[in-house]
Amino acid sequence: MVLKTESGLIYYEEQGPKSAPAVIFTHGGGLNSGMFKAQASVLRKKYRVITWDLQGHGRSAPLHGNLDVPEMADYQAVFP
């Protein structure tokens, strides 16, 4: 799935029951959301698990300019 932002498209995956509490995984620089496959496969049984690729990583849009922590926090706040 993709989330449209002013900076471009952000790729994310959502697993588990939509009504369950959400757990959001954010990877480090130079990595991508694929690093959380093992954790997601266990947690999705009881939680809504969201993994995403930071802008400029994985399947998200390329990075144009700087990406800072407040901007990344804003992305996490808008996942459906």
HTML snippet that shows the backbone in 3Dmol.js (N, CA, C, O; Angstrom):
<script src="https://3Dmol.org/build/3Dmol-min.js"></script>
<div id="view" style="width:600px;height:400px;position:relative"></div>
<script>
const pdb = `
ATOM      1  N   MET A   1       0.843  -1.165   0.000  1.00  0.00           N
ATOM      2  CA  MET A   1       0.000   0.000   0.000  1.00  0.00           C
ATOM      3  C   MET A   1       0.901   1.243   0.000  1.00  0.00           C
ATOM      4  O   MET A   1       2.069   1.180   0.382  1.00  0.00           O
ATOM      5  N   VAL A   2       0.344   2.345  -0.426  1.00  0.00           N
ATOM      6  CA  VAL A   2       1.116   3.591  -0.415  1.00  0.00           C
ATOM      7  C   VAL A   2       0.324   4.702   0.252  1.00  0.00           C
ATOM      8  O   VAL A   2      -0.903   4.762   0.176  1.00  0.00           O
ATOM      9  N   LEU A   3       1.063   5.569   0.903  1.00  0.00           N
ATOM     10  CA  LEU A   3       0.517   6.749   1.551  1.00  0.00           C
ATOM     11  C   LEU A   3       1.011   7.948   0.766  1.00  0.00           C
ATOM     12  O   LEU A   3       2.219   8.112   0.591  1.00  0.00           O
ATOM     13  N   LYS A   4       0.099   8.794   0.285  1.00  0.00           N
ATOM     14  CA  LYS A   4       0.493   9.982  -0.467  1.00  0.00           C
ATOM     15  C   LYS A   4       0.825  11.103   0.501  1.00  0.00           C
ATOM     16  O   LYS A   4       0.017  11.447   1.363  1.00  0.00           O
ATOM     17  N   THR A   5       2.021  11.675   0.357  1.00  0.00           N
ATOM     18  CA  THR A   5       2.442  12.811   1.177  1.00  0.00           C
ATOM     19  C   THR A   5       2.891  13.930   0.248  1.00  0.00           C
ATOM     20  O   THR A   5       3.008  13.725  -0.961  1.00  0.00           O
ATOM     21  N   GLU A   6       3.140  15.089   0.794  1.00  0.00           N
ATOM     22  CA  GLU A   6       3.630  16.202  -0.014  1.00  0.00           C
ATOM     23  C   GLU A   6       4.997  15.899  -0.602  1.00  0.00           C
ATOM     24  O   GLU A   6       5.348  16.425  -1.658  1.00  0.00           O
ATOM     25  N   SER A   7       5.771  15.055   0.069  1.00  0.00           N
ATOM     26  CA  SER A   7       7.128  14.723  -0.375  1.00  0.00           C
ATOM     27  C   SER A   7       7.180  13.561  -1.347  1.00  0.00           C
ATOM     28  O   SER A   7       8.222  13.313  -1.953  1.00  0.00           O
ATOM     29  N   GLY A   8       6.086  12.849  -1.507  1.00  0.00           N
ATOM     30  CA  GLY A   8       6.062  11.695  -2.400  1.00  0.00           C
ATOM     31  C   GLY A   8       5.345  10.521  -1.747  1.00  0.00           C
ATOM     32  O   GLY A   8       4.775  10.656  -0.664  1.00  0.00           O
ATOM     33  N   LEU A   9       5.376   9.377  -2.404  1.00  0.00           N
ATOM     34  CA  LEU A   9       4.675   8.195  -1.923  1.00  0.00           C
ATOM     35  C   LEU A   9       5.509   7.449  -0.882  1.00  0.00           C
ATOM     36  O   LEU A   9       6.716   7.270  -1.046  1.00  0.00           O
ATOM     37  N   ILE A  10       4.847   7.021   0.186  1.00  0.00           N
ATOM     38  CA  ILE A  10       5.479   6.235   1.231  1.00  0.00           C
ATOM     39  C   ILE A  10       4.847   4.845   1.196  1.00  0.00           C
ATOM     40  O   ILE A  10       3.629   4.704   1.312  1.00  0.00           O
ATOM     41  N   TYR A  11       5.688   3.819   1.036  1.00  0.00           N
ATOM     42  CA  TYR A  11       5.216   2.439   0.995  1.00  0.00           C
ATOM     43  C   TYR A  11       5.059   1.908   2.411  1.00  0.00           C
ATOM     44  O   TYR A  11       5.906   2.151   3.271  1.00  0.00           O
ATOM     45  N   TYR A  12       3.960   1.175   2.652  1.00  0.00           N
ATOM     46  CA  TYR A  12       3.779   0.510   3.939  1.00  0.00           C
ATOM     47  C   TYR A  12       2.960  -0.760   3.777  1.00  0.00           C
ATOM     48  O   TYR A  12       2.241  -0.936   2.794  1.00  0.00           O
ATOM     49  N   GLU A  13       3.084  -1.638   4.761  1.00  0.00           N
ATOM     50  CA  GLU A  13       2.283  -2.855   4.825  1.00  0.00           C
ATOM     51  C   GLU A  13       1.560  -2.875   6.159  1.00  0.00           C
ATOM     52  O   GLU A  13       2.089  -2.430   7.178  1.00  0.00           O
ATOM     53  N   GLU A  14       0.354  -3.394   6.134  1.00  0.00           N
ATOM     54  CA  GLU A  14      -0.457  -3.505   7.343  1.00  0.00           C
ATOM     55  C   GLU A  14      -0.929  -4.945   7.464  1.00  0.00           C
ATOM     56  O   GLU A  14      -1.439  -5.525   6.506  1.00  0.00           O
ATOM     57  N   GLN A  15      -0.753  -5.517   8.654  1.00  0.00           N
ATOM     58  CA  GLN A  15      -1.153  -6.904   8.895  1.00  0.00           C
ATOM     59  C   GLN A  15      -1.893  -6.987  10.222  1.00  0.00           C
ATOM     60  O   GLN A  15      -1.716  -6.134  11.093  1.00  0.00           O
ATOM     61  N   GLY A  16      -2.710  -7.998  10.373  1.00  0.00           N
ATOM     62  CA  GLY A  16      -3.420  -8.226  11.628  1.00  0.00           C
ATOM     63  C   GLY A  16      -4.768  -7.542  11.663  1.00  0.00           C
ATOM     64  O   GLY A  16      -5.147  -6.838  10.727  1.00  0.00           O
ATOM     65  N   PRO A  17      -5.498  -7.758  12.765  1.00  0.00           N
ATOM     66  CA  PRO A  17      -6.845  -7.191  12.891  1.00  0.00           C
ATOM     67  C   PRO A  17      -6.820  -5.653  12.967  1.00  0.00           C
ATOM     68  O   PRO A  17      -6.058  -5.071  13.739  1.00  0.00           O
ATOM     69  N   LYS A  18      -7.655  -5.022  12.164  1.00  0.00           N
ATOM     70  CA  LYS A  18      -7.699  -3.555  12.146  1.00  0.00           C
ATOM     71  C   LYS A  18      -8.151  -2.976  13.481  1.00  0.00           C
ATOM     72  O   LYS A  18      -7.789  -1.847  13.813  1.00  0.00           O
ATOM     73  N   SER A  19      -8.919  -3.712  14.238  1.00  0.00           N
ATOM     74  CA  SER A  19      -9.424  -3.210  15.515  1.00  0.00           C
ATOM     75  C   SER A  19      -8.438  -3.410  16.674  1.00  0.00           C
ATOM     76  O   SER A  19      -8.671  -2.920  17.779  1.00  0.00           O
ATOM     77  N   ALA A  20      -7.346  -4.123  16.421  1.00  0.00           N
ATOM     78  CA  ALA A  20      -6.358  -4.397  17.475  1.00  0.00           C
ATOM     79  C   ALA A  20      -5.441  -3.192  17.683  1.00  0.00           C
ATOM     80  O   ALA A  20      -5.336  -2.337  16.804  1.00  0.00           O
ATOM     81  N   PRO A  21      -4.779  -3.119  18.834  1.00  0.00           N
ATOM     82  CA  PRO A  21      -3.793  -2.053  19.048  1.00  0.00           C
ATOM     83  C   PRO A  21      -2.699  -2.131  17.984  1.00  0.00           C
ATOM     84  O   PRO A  21      -2.293  -3.219  17.576  1.00  0.00           O
ATOM     85  N   ALA A  22      -2.230  -0.972  17.543  1.00  0.00           N
ATOM     86  CA  ALA A  22      -1.230  -0.921  16.477  1.00  0.00           C
ATOM     87  C   ALA A  22       0.190  -0.930  17.027  1.00  0.00           C
ATOM     88  O   ALA A  22       0.489  -0.334  18.062  1.00  0.00           O
ATOM     89  N   VAL A  23       1.056  -1.634  16.291  1.00  0.00           N
ATOM     90  CA  VAL A  23       2.496  -1.619  16.529  1.00  0.00           C
ATOM     91  C   VAL A  23       3.119  -1.158  15.218  1.00  0.00           C
ATOM     92  O   VAL A  23       2.916  -1.786  14.178  1.00  0.00           O
ATOM     93  N   ILE A  24       3.879  -0.058  15.262  1.00  0.00           N
ATOM     94  CA  ILE A  24       4.491   0.482  14.049  1.00  0.00           C
ATOM     95  C   ILE A  24       5.996   0.293  14.131  1.00  0.00           C
ATOM     96  O   ILE A  24       6.637   0.725  15.089  1.00  0.00           O
ATOM     97  N   PHE A  25       6.556  -0.362  13.109  1.00  0.00           N
ATOM     98  CA  PHE A  25       7.993  -0.577  13.037  1.00  0.00           C
ATOM     99  C   PHE A  25       8.628   0.426  12.077  1.00  0.00           C
ATOM    100  O   PHE A  25       8.183   0.573  10.939  1.00  0.00           O
ATOM    101  N   THR A  26       9.661   1.109  12.540  1.00  0.00           N
ATOM    102  CA  THR A  26      10.414   2.056  11.725  1.00  0.00           C
ATOM    103  C   THR A  26      11.863   1.597  11.669  1.00  0.00           C
ATOM    104  O   THR A  26      12.515   1.453  12.703  1.00  0.00           O
ATOM    105  N   HIS A  27      12.362   1.368  10.466  1.00  0.00           N
ATOM    106  CA  HIS A  27      13.732   0.877  10.283  1.00  0.00           C
ATOM    107  C   HIS A  27      14.753   1.999  10.384  1.00  0.00           C
ATOM    108  O   HIS A  27      14.402   3.179  10.379  1.00  0.00           O
ATOM    109  N   GLY A  28      16.012   1.618  10.474  1.00  0.00           N
ATOM    110  CA  GLY A  28      17.105   2.585  10.506  1.00  0.00           C
ATOM    111  C   GLY A  28      17.550   2.977   9.106  1.00  0.00           C
ATOM    112  O   GLY A  28      17.086   2.418   8.113  1.00  0.00           O
ATOM    113  N   GLY A  29      18.454   3.945   9.041  1.00  0.00           N
ATOM    114  CA  GLY A  29      18.977   4.427   7.774  1.00  0.00           C
ATOM    115  C   GLY A  29      19.665   3.323   6.979  1.00  0.00           C
ATOM    116  O   GLY A  29      20.397   2.504   7.535  1.00  0.00           O
ATOM    117  N   GLY A  30      19.420   3.314   5.672  1.00  0.00           N
ATOM    118  CA  GLY A  30      20.030   2.338   4.782  1.00  0.00           C
ATOM    119  C   GLY A  30      19.340   0.989   4.778  1.00  0.00           C
ATOM    120  O   GLY A  30      19.782   0.080   4.075  1.00  0.00           O
ATOM    121  N   LEU A  31      18.275   0.831   5.538  1.00  0.00           N
ATOM    122  CA  LEU A  31      17.551  -0.445   5.610  1.00  0.00           C
ATOM    123  C   LEU A  31      16.164  -0.271   5.008  1.00  0.00           C
ATOM    124  O   LEU A  31      15.897   0.748   4.370  1.00  0.00           O
ATOM    125  N   ASN A  32      15.273  -1.245   5.197  1.00  0.00           N
ATOM    126  CA  ASN A  32      13.888  -1.121   4.741  1.00  0.00           C
ATOM    127  C   ASN A  32      12.983  -1.960   5.626  1.00  0.00           C
ATOM    128  O   ASN A  32      13.452  -2.661   6.522  1.00  0.00           O
ATOM    129  N   SER A  33      11.707  -1.885   5.374  1.00  0.00           N
ATOM    130  CA  SER A  33      10.714  -2.548   6.220  1.00  0.00           C
ATOM    131  C   SER A  33      10.824  -4.065   6.229  1.00  0.00           C
ATOM    132  O   SER A  33      10.298  -4.714   7.133  1.00  0.00           O
ATOM    133  N   GLY A  34      11.490  -4.636   5.251  1.00  0.00           N
ATOM    134  CA  GLY A  34      11.645  -6.083   5.185  1.00  0.00           C
ATOM    135  C   GLY A  34      12.359  -6.669   6.385  1.00  0.00           C
ATOM    136  O   GLY A  34      12.236  -7.863   6.659  1.00  0.00           O
ATOM    137  N   MET A  35      13.100  -5.846   7.103  1.00  0.00           N
ATOM    138  CA  MET A  35      13.844  -6.349   8.258  1.00  0.00           C
ATOM    139  C   MET A  35      12.934  -6.786   9.406  1.00  0.00           C
ATOM    140  O   MET A  35      13.397  -7.424  10.352  1.00  0.00           O
ATOM    141  N   PHE A  36      11.647  -6.449   9.330  1.00  0.00           N
ATOM    142  CA  PHE A  36      10.711  -6.770  10.409  1.00  0.00           C
ATOM    143  C   PHE A  36       9.790  -7.958  10.090  1.00  0.00           C
ATOM    144  O   PHE A  36       8.810  -8.177  10.802  1.00  0.00           O
ATOM    145  N   LYS A  37      10.083  -8.714   9.051  1.00  0.00           N
ATOM    146  CA  LYS A  37       9.200  -9.827   8.658  1.00  0.00           C
ATOM    147  C   LYS A  37       8.978 -10.820   9.794  1.00  0.00           C
ATOM    148  O   LYS A  37       7.841 -11.223  10.043  1.00  0.00           O
ATOM    149  N   ALA A  38      10.034 -11.220  10.484  1.00  0.00           N
ATOM    150  CA  ALA A  38       9.895 -12.215  11.554  1.00  0.00           C
ATOM    151  C   ALA A  38       9.029 -11.684  12.692  1.00  0.00           C
ATOM    152  O   ALA A  38       8.145 -12.387  13.183  1.00  0.00           O
ATOM    153  N   GLN A  39       9.279 -10.450  13.110  1.00  0.00           N
ATOM    154  CA  GLN A  39       8.493  -9.868  14.197  1.00  0.00           C
ATOM    155  C   GLN A  39       7.030  -9.717  13.795  1.00  0.00           C
ATOM    156  O   GLN A  39       6.132 -10.024  14.578  1.00  0.00           O
ATOM    157  N   ALA A  40       6.793  -9.243  12.574  1.00  0.00           N
ATOM    158  CA  ALA A  40       5.424  -9.032  12.101  1.00  0.00           C
ATOM    159  C   ALA A  40       4.652 -10.346  12.032  1.00  0.00           C
ATOM    160  O   ALA A  40       3.465 -10.378  12.356  1.00  0.00           O
ATOM    161  N   SER A  41       5.303 -11.424  11.616  1.00  0.00           N
ATOM    162  CA  SER A  41       4.602 -12.702  11.482  1.00  0.00           C
ATOM    163  C   SER A  41       4.105 -13.218  12.831  1.00  0.00           C
ATOM    164  O   SER A  41       3.103 -13.930  12.885  1.00  0.00           O
ATOM    165  N   VAL A  42       4.790 -12.872  13.915  1.00  0.00           N
ATOM    166  CA  VAL A  42       4.357 -13.287  15.251  1.00  0.00           C
ATOM    167  C   VAL A  42       3.319 -12.313  15.811  1.00  0.00           C
ATOM    168  O   VAL A  42       2.280 -12.734  16.321  1.00  0.00           O
ATOM    169  N   LEU A  43       3.597 -11.036  15.717  1.00  0.00           N
ATOM    170  CA  LEU A  43       2.731 -10.028  16.339  1.00  0.00           C
ATOM    171  C   LEU A  43       1.391  -9.848  15.639  1.00  0.00           C
ATOM    172  O   LEU A  43       0.421  -9.436  16.274  1.00  0.00           O
ATOM    173  N   ARG A  44       1.316 -10.147  14.344  1.00  0.00           N
ATOM    174  CA  ARG A  44       0.071  -9.906  13.606  1.00  0.00           C
ATOM    175  C   ARG A  44      -1.090 -10.755  14.094  1.00  0.00           C
ATOM    176  O   ARG A  44      -2.240 -10.487  13.747  1.00  0.00           O
ATOM    177  N   LYS A  45      -0.811 -11.763  14.884  1.00  0.00           N
ATOM    178  CA  LYS A  45      -1.891 -12.601  15.419  1.00  0.00           C
ATOM    179  C   LYS A  45      -2.735 -11.842  16.447  1.00  0.00           C
ATOM    180  O   LYS A  45      -3.926 -12.117  16.595  1.00  0.00           O
ATOM    181  N   LYS A  46      -2.124 -10.890  17.156  1.00  0.00           N
ATOM    182  CA  LYS A  46      -2.837 -10.155  18.210  1.00  0.00           C
ATOM    183  C   LYS A  46      -2.856  -8.648  18.008  1.00  0.00           C
ATOM    184  O   LYS A  46      -3.616  -7.941  18.670  1.00  0.00           O
ATOM    185  N   TYR A  47      -2.017  -8.148  17.087  1.00  0.00           N
ATOM    186  CA  TYR A  47      -1.869  -6.708  16.922  1.00  0.00           C
ATOM    187  C   TYR A  47      -2.020  -6.305  15.456  1.00  0.00           C
ATOM    188  O   TYR A  47      -1.849  -7.120  14.548  1.00  0.00           O
ATOM    189  N   ARG A  48      -2.339  -5.053  15.253  1.00  0.00           N
ATOM    190  CA  ARG A  48      -2.303  -4.445  13.924  1.00  0.00           C
ATOM    191  C   ARG A  48      -0.854  -4.000  13.722  1.00  0.00           C
ATOM    192  O   ARG A  48      -0.398  -3.064  14.379  1.00  0.00           O
ATOM    193  N   VAL A  49      -0.142  -4.653  12.833  1.00  0.00           N
ATOM    194  CA  VAL A  49       1.286  -4.401  12.627  1.00  0.00           C
ATOM    195  C   VAL A  49       1.467  -3.578  11.355  1.00  0.00           C
ATOM    196  O   VAL A  49       0.997  -3.959  10.283  1.00  0.00           O
ATOM    197  N   ILE A  50       2.153  -2.450  11.488  1.00  0.00           N
ATOM    198  CA  ILE A  50       2.431  -1.586  10.344  1.00  0.00           C
ATOM    199  C   ILE A  50       3.939  -1.469  10.192  1.00  0.00           C
ATOM    200  O   ILE A  50       4.642  -1.067  11.119  1.00  0.00           O
ATOM    201  N   THR A  51       4.425  -1.827   9.008  1.00  0.00           N
ATOM    202  CA  THR A  51       5.834  -1.631   8.672  1.00  0.00           C
ATOM    203  C   THR A  51       5.870  -0.676   7.490  1.00  0.00           C
ATOM    204  O   THR A  51       4.979  -0.698   6.641  1.00  0.00           O
ATOM    205  N   TRP A  52       6.895   0.159   7.434  1.00  0.00           N
ATOM    206  CA  TRP A  52       6.942   1.143   6.349  1.00  0.00           C
ATOM    207  C   TRP A  52       8.374   1.418   5.956  1.00  0.00           C
ATOM    208  O   TRP A  52       9.307   1.192   6.727  1.00  0.00           O
ATOM    209  N   ASP A  53       8.530   1.911   4.736  1.00  0.00           N
ATOM    210  CA  ASP A  53       9.837   2.300   4.225  1.00  0.00           C
ATOM    211  C   ASP A  53       9.957   3.819   4.311  1.00  0.00           C
ATOM    212  O   ASP A  53       9.151   4.555   3.743  1.00  0.00           O
ATOM    213  N   LEU A  54      10.983   4.273   5.035  1.00  0.00           N
ATOM    214  CA  LEU A  54      11.259   5.709   5.069  1.00  0.00           C
ATOM    215  C   LEU A  54      11.430   6.232   3.657  1.00  0.00           C
ATOM    216  O   LEU A  54      11.814   5.485   2.757  1.00  0.00           O
ATOM    217  N   GLN A  55      11.153   7.486   3.460  1.00  0.00           N
ATOM    218  CA  GLN A  55      11.370   8.083   2.149  1.00  0.00           C
ATOM    219  C   GLN A  55      12.839   7.911   1.763  1.00  0.00           C
ATOM    220  O   GLN A  55      13.733   8.139   2.579  1.00  0.00           O
ATOM    221  N   GLY A  56      13.078   7.511   0.523  1.00  0.00           N
ATOM    222  CA  GLY A  56      14.429   7.267   0.048  1.00  0.00           C
ATOM    223  C   GLY A  56      14.926   5.872   0.361  1.00  0.00           C
ATOM    224  O   GLY A  56      16.094   5.569   0.118  1.00  0.00           O
ATOM    225  N   HIS A  57      14.071   5.018   0.895  1.00  0.00           N
ATOM    226  CA  HIS A  57      14.429   3.652   1.259  1.00  0.00           C
ATOM    227  C   HIS A  57      13.394   2.685   0.680  1.00  0.00           C
ATOM    228  O   HIS A  57      12.232   3.041   0.483  1.00  0.00           O
ATOM    229  N   GLY A  58      13.837   1.460   0.414  1.00  0.00           N
ATOM    230  CA  GLY A  58      12.904   0.418  -0.027  1.00  0.00           C
ATOM    231  C   GLY A  58      12.042   0.856  -1.186  1.00  0.00           C
ATOM    232  O   GLY A  58      12.548   1.335  -2.201  1.00  0.00           O
ATOM    233  N   ARG A  59      10.731   0.692  -1.036  1.00  0.00           N
ATOM    234  CA  ARG A  59       9.782   0.988  -2.113  1.00  0.00           C
ATOM    235  C   ARG A  59       9.137   2.364  -2.003  1.00  0.00           C
ATOM    236  O   ARG A  59       8.211   2.670  -2.755  1.00  0.00           O
ATOM    237  N   SER A  60       9.607   3.194  -1.084  1.00  0.00           N
ATOM    238  CA  SER A  60       9.085   4.565  -0.975  1.00  0.00           C
ATOM    239  C   SER A  60       9.750   5.470  -2.006  1.00  0.00           C
ATOM    240  O   SER A  60      10.749   5.104  -2.624  1.00  0.00           O
ATOM    241  N   ALA A  61       9.178   6.655  -2.178  1.00  0.00           N
ATOM    242  CA  ALA A  61       9.697   7.629  -3.150  1.00  0.00           C
ATOM    243  C   ALA A  61      11.124   8.038  -2.786  1.00  0.00           C
ATOM    244  O   ALA A  61      11.502   8.008  -1.615  1.00  0.00           O
ATOM    245  N   PRO A  62      11.906   8.415  -3.781  1.00  0.00           N
ATOM    246  CA  PRO A  62      13.267   8.901  -3.508  1.00  0.00           C
ATOM    247  C   PRO A  62      13.237  10.125  -2.589  1.00  0.00           C
ATOM    248  O   PRO A  62      12.263  10.878  -2.555  1.00  0.00           O
ATOM    249  N   LEU A  63      14.307  10.297  -1.862  1.00  0.00           N
ATOM    250  CA  LEU A  63      14.446  11.419  -0.951  1.00  0.00           C
ATOM    251  C   LEU A  63      14.902  12.656  -1.715  1.00  0.00           C
ATOM    252  O   LEU A  63      15.888  12.612  -2.451  1.00  0.00           O
ATOM    253  N   HIS A  64      14.185  13.748  -1.538  1.00  0.00           N
ATOM    254  CA  HIS A  64      14.545  15.037  -2.133  1.00  0.00           C
ATOM    255  C   HIS A  64      14.745  16.010  -0.988  1.00  0.00           C
ATOM    256  O   HIS A  64      13.771  16.459  -0.383  1.00  0.00           O
ATOM    257  N   GLY A  65      15.980  16.342  -0.683  1.00  0.00           N
ATOM    258  CA  GLY A  65      16.263  17.223   0.451  1.00  0.00           C
ATOM    259  C   GLY A  65      16.508  16.414   1.703  1.00  0.00           C
ATOM    260  O   GLY A  65      16.858  15.236   1.637  1.00  0.00           O
ATOM    261  N   ASN A  66      16.323  17.048   2.842  1.00  0.00           N
ATOM    262  CA  ASN A  66      16.593  16.411   4.128  1.00  0.00           C
ATOM    263  C   ASN A  66      15.336  15.792   4.713  1.00  0.00           C
ATOM    264  O   ASN A  66      14.232  16.302   4.521  1.00  0.00           O
ATOM    265  N   LEU A  67      15.514  14.688   5.428  1.00  0.00           N
ATOM    266  CA  LEU A  67      14.424  14.062   6.162  1.00  0.00           C
ATOM    267  C   LEU A  67      14.832  14.069   7.627  1.00  0.00           C
ATOM    268  O   LEU A  67      15.881  13.535   7.987  1.00  0.00           O
ATOM    269  N   ASP A  68      14.000  14.677   8.475  1.00  0.00           N
ATOM    270  CA  ASP A  68      14.356  14.764   9.883  1.00  0.00           C
ATOM    271  C   ASP A  68      13.361  13.998  10.752  1.00  0.00           C
ATOM    272  O   ASP A  68      12.317  13.555  10.274  1.00  0.00           O
ATOM    273  N   VAL A  69      13.694  13.851  12.017  1.00  0.00           N
ATOM    274  CA  VAL A  69      12.879  13.064  12.938  1.00  0.00           C
ATOM    275  C   VAL A  69      11.453  13.606  13.058  1.00  0.00           C
ATOM    276  O   VAL A  69      10.518  12.807  13.014  1.00  0.00           O
ATOM    277  N   PRO A  70      11.231  14.923  13.208  1.00  0.00           N
ATOM    278  CA  PRO A  70       9.839  15.398  13.278  1.00  0.00           C
ATOM    279  C   PRO A  70       9.018  15.038  12.033  1.00  0.00           C
ATOM    280  O   PRO A  70       7.833  14.724  12.143  1.00  0.00           O
ATOM    281  N   GLU A  71       9.639  15.082  10.858  1.00  0.00           N
ATOM    282  CA  GLU A  71       8.913  14.724   9.638  1.00  0.00           C
ATOM    283  C   GLU A  71       8.559  13.241   9.649  1.00  0.00           C
ATOM    284  O   GLU A  71       7.451  12.872   9.259  1.00  0.00           O
ATOM    285  N   MET A  72       9.479  12.387  10.087  1.00  0.00           N
ATOM    286  CA  MET A  72       9.190  10.952  10.176  1.00  0.00           C
ATOM    287  C   MET A  72       8.066  10.694  11.160  1.00  0.00           C
ATOM    288  O   MET A  72       7.222   9.834  10.911  1.00  0.00           O
ATOM    289  N   ALA A  73       8.031  11.418  12.274  1.00  0.00           N
ATOM    290  CA  ALA A  73       6.960  11.267  13.263  1.00  0.00           C
ATOM    291  C   ALA A  73       5.617  11.669  12.659  1.00  0.00           C
ATOM    292  O   ALA A  73       4.597  11.035  12.931  1.00  0.00           O
ATOM    293  N   ASP A  74       5.615  12.723  11.838  1.00  0.00           N
ATOM    294  CA  ASP A  74       4.390  13.135  11.156  1.00  0.00           C
ATOM    295  C   ASP A  74       3.876  12.027  10.260  1.00  0.00           C
ATOM    296  O   ASP A  74       2.665  11.810  10.207  1.00  0.00           O
ATOM    297  N   TYR A  75       4.754  11.307   9.543  1.00  0.00           N
ATOM    298  CA  TYR A  75       4.332  10.207   8.694  1.00  0.00           C
ATOM    299  C   TYR A  75       3.635   9.131   9.518  1.00  0.00           C
ATOM    300  O   TYR A  75       2.583   8.629   9.123  1.00  0.00           O
ATOM    301  N   GLN A  76       4.220   8.776  10.663  1.00  0.00           N
ATOM    302  CA  GLN A  76       3.631   7.721  11.493  1.00  0.00           C
ATOM    303  C   GLN A  76       2.258   8.118  12.009  1.00  0.00           C
ATOM    304  O   GLN A  76       1.401   7.261  12.222  1.00  0.00           O
ATOM    305  N   ALA A  77       2.048   9.397  12.209  1.00  0.00           N
ATOM    306  CA  ALA A  77       0.771   9.874  12.755  1.00  0.00           C
ATOM    307  C   ALA A  77      -0.360   9.792  11.734  1.00  0.00           C
ATOM    308  O   ALA A  77      -1.527   9.868  12.120  1.00  0.00           O
ATOM    309  N   VAL A  78      -0.060   9.641  10.462  1.00  0.00           N
ATOM    310  CA  VAL A  78      -1.130   9.669   9.451  1.00  0.00           C
ATOM    311  C   VAL A  78      -1.425   8.308   8.847  1.00  0.00           C
ATOM    312  O   VAL A  78      -2.219   8.230   7.909  1.00  0.00           O
ATOM    313  N   PHE A  79      -0.825   7.232   9.340  1.00  0.00           N
ATOM    314  CA  PHE A  79      -1.185   5.932   8.796  1.00  0.00           C
ATOM    315  C   PHE A  79      -2.652   5.679   9.087  1.00  0.00           C
ATOM    316  O   PHE A  79      -3.133   5.929  10.192  1.00  0.00           O
ATOM    317  N   PRO A  80      -3.370   5.171   8.061  1.00  0.00           N
ATOM    318  CA  PRO A  80      -4.815   4.952   8.230  1.00  0.00           C
ATOM    319  C   PRO A  80      -5.135   3.949   9.311  1.00  0.00           C
ATOM    320  O   PRO A  80      -6.306   3.667   9.563  1.00  0.00           O
TER     321      PRO A  80
END
`;
const viewer = $3Dmol.createViewer("view");
viewer.addModel(pdb, "pdb");
viewer.setStyle({}, {cartoon: {color: "spectrum"}});
viewer.zoomTo();
viewer.render();
</script>
